[in-house]
Amino acid sequence: MPEPSRSKPPLVAADLDRLALRYVERFATTRARLAAYLARKLRERGWEGESAPDPMAVAERMAARGYVDDRGFAEARVRSMGRRGLGARRVEMALRHDGIDAADSAAMAETIEADAFKNALIFARRRRFGPFAASAPDRDLRKKQVAAFLRAGHPPEIVHRILQMQPGEEPDDLPAAGHS
């Protein structure tokens, strides 16, 4: 016979710190994501502390101790998404979703823009579009390729520049093949 499920006791301040430490030791995160995780745990288990819980204050303490680094997280995220060939719009959306504040996001904008064409070429190579295609696409396939580029966050001017290249043509800023 299965045991009856035991609900965990409500959280207290020490539990929030313990949960936060456990989370940051396992995951690279931002203050906003850590606070959201703690808020979810509070909803699930309840609160038994004497004053109202403040998940953001716990996240700020973790950041002050160096366990959470929003700027470092943003830099790693930008590099990772660039290696996958994603465009500026997609990267910026991901940074906003991760809770990166405007100042840290603005600091990354220059890097994102500088790598825009290179990242689009990486995407084209992965998907075998434009100069990496086996043959020139028909009209319907080209529309689908444009749509895929736009969903990946690339600006239309770069998309059209790449898709106008003939299969086998050497692009200007060709990234190394190991990035695909």
C-alpha positions in Angstrom: 0.0 0.0 0.0 1.5 3.4 -1.0 2.4 5.8 1.9 0.2 8.8 2.2 1.9 11.9 0.8 3.4 14.1 3.4 3.4 17.8 2.6 6.5 19.7 3.4 6.4 22.2 6.2 6.0 25.9 5.5 9.2 27.8 4.8 11.1 30.1 7.2 13.9 32.6 6.4 16.7 30.1 6.8 14.9 27.8 4.3 14.8 30.5 1.7 18.5 31.1 2.0 19.2 27.3 1.9 17.0 27.0 -1.2 18.7 29.9 -2.9 22.2 28.6 -2.2 21.2 25.2 -3.5 19.7 26.7 -6.7 22.8 28.9 -7.4 25.2 26.1 -6.9 23.3 24.0 -9.5 22.4 26.7 -12.1 23.8 29.8 -13.7 21.0 32.3 -13.0 20.0 35.9 -12.7 18.6 37.7 -9.7 15.1 37.8 -11.3 15.1 34.1 -12.1 16.3 33.2 -8.5 13.6 35.5 -7.0 11.0 33.8 -9.3 12.1 30.4 -8.2 11.9 31.4 -4.5 8.4 32.9 -5.0 7.3 29.6 -6.6 8.6 27.7 -3.6 6.7 30.1 -1.3 3.5 29.5 -3.2 4.0 25.7 -3.1 4.9 25.4 0.6 3.6 28.6 2.3 5.4 30.9 4.8 5.8 30.6 8.5 8.2 33.4 9.2 7.5 36.4 11.4 7.7 39.1 8.7 6.6 38.8 5.0 9.1 37.0 2.8 11.1 38.9 0.2 12.5 36.6 -2.5 14.1 39.6 -4.3 16.0 40.6 -1.1 17.4 37.0 -0.9 18.4 37.2 -4.6 20.1 40.6 -4.0 22.0 39.1 -1.0 23.2 36.2 -3.3 24.3 38.7 -5.9 26.2 40.8 -3.3 28.0 37.7 -2.2 29.0 37.0 -5.8 26.8 33.9 -6.2 24.7 35.6 -8.9 26.1 37.7 -11.7 23.6 39.1 -14.1 26.2 40.7 -16.4 28.2 37.4 -16.6 25.1 35.4 -17.2 24.1 37.9 -20.0 27.6 37.6 -21.6 27.4 33.8 -21.6 23.9 33.8 -22.9 24.8 36.1 -25.8 27.9 33.9 -26.7 25.8 30.7 -26.5 23.0 32.0 -28.6 25.5 33.5 -31.2 27.1 30.1 -31.5 23.7 28.7 -32.3 23.2 31.4 -35.0 20.4 33.3 -33.4 19.9 36.9 -34.2 19.8 40.1 -32.2 16.0 40.3 -31.7 15.9 36.7 -30.3 18.9 37.3 -28.1 17.4 40.5 -26.7 14.1 38.8 -26.0 15.9 36.0 -24.2 17.8 38.5 -22.0 14.5 40.3 -21.1 12.9 36.9 -20.3 15.9 36.1 -18.0 15.4 39.3 -16.1 18.5 41.1 -17.3 18.1 44.8 -16.5 18.3 47.5 -19.2 21.8 48.6 -18.2 23.3 45.1 -18.5 21.3 44.4 -21.7 22.5 47.7 -23.2 26.1 46.8 -22.5 25.6 43.6 -24.6 23.9 45.4 -27.5 27.2 46.4 -29.1 28.4 42.8 -29.0 25.1 41.5 -30.4 25.1 44.0 -33.3 28.8 43.5 -34.1 28.2 39.7 -34.6 24.9 40.0 -36.4 26.1 39.0 -39.9 28.4 36.3 -38.5 25.6 34.8 -36.5 23.3 34.8 -39.5 25.9 33.0 -41.5 26.1 30.4 -38.8 22.4 30.0 -38.9 22.5 29.7 -42.7 25.2 27.0 -42.5 23.3 25.0 -39.9 20.1 25.1 -42.0 21.9 24.9 -45.4 20.4 28.2 -46.7 21.8 30.6 -49.2 25.5 29.9 -50.0 25.4 26.6 -48.1 22.4 25.2 -50.0 22.8 22.3 -52.5 20.7 24.2 -55.1 18.9 27.5 -55.5 15.5 27.4 -53.7 12.2 27.9 -55.5 9.9 30.8 -54.5 8.0 28.9 -51.8 11.2 27.5 -50.2 12.7 30.9 -50.2 9.7 32.3 -48.3 10.1 29.5 -45.8 13.8 30.3 -45.4 13.1 34.0 -44.9 10.5 33.1 -42.3 13.0 30.8 -40.5 15.6 33.6 -40.4 13.1 36.1 -39.1 11.9 33.7 -36.3 15.6 33.3 -35.4 15.7 37.0 -34.8 17.8 38.2 -37.8 17.0 41.6 -39.5 15.5 41.5 -43.0 18.5 43.3 -44.7 20.9 40.6 -43.5 18.5 37.8 -44.4 18.1 39.0 -48.0 21.8 39.6 -48.3 22.5 36.0 -47.4 19.7 34.4 -49.4 20.7 36.3 -52.5 24.0 34.5 -52.5 24.2 31.5 -54.8 24.9 28.0 -53.5 28.7 27.6 -53.2 29.4 31.3 -53.2 31.9 32.4 -50.5 30.3 34.8 -48.0 32.5 37.8 -46.8 32.6 37.1 -43.1 32.6 33.4 -43.2 32.8 31.9 -39.6 34.9 28.8 -39.0 33.2 25.5 -39.8 33.6 24.3 -36.2 30.9 26.7 -35.0 28.1 25.0 -36.8 
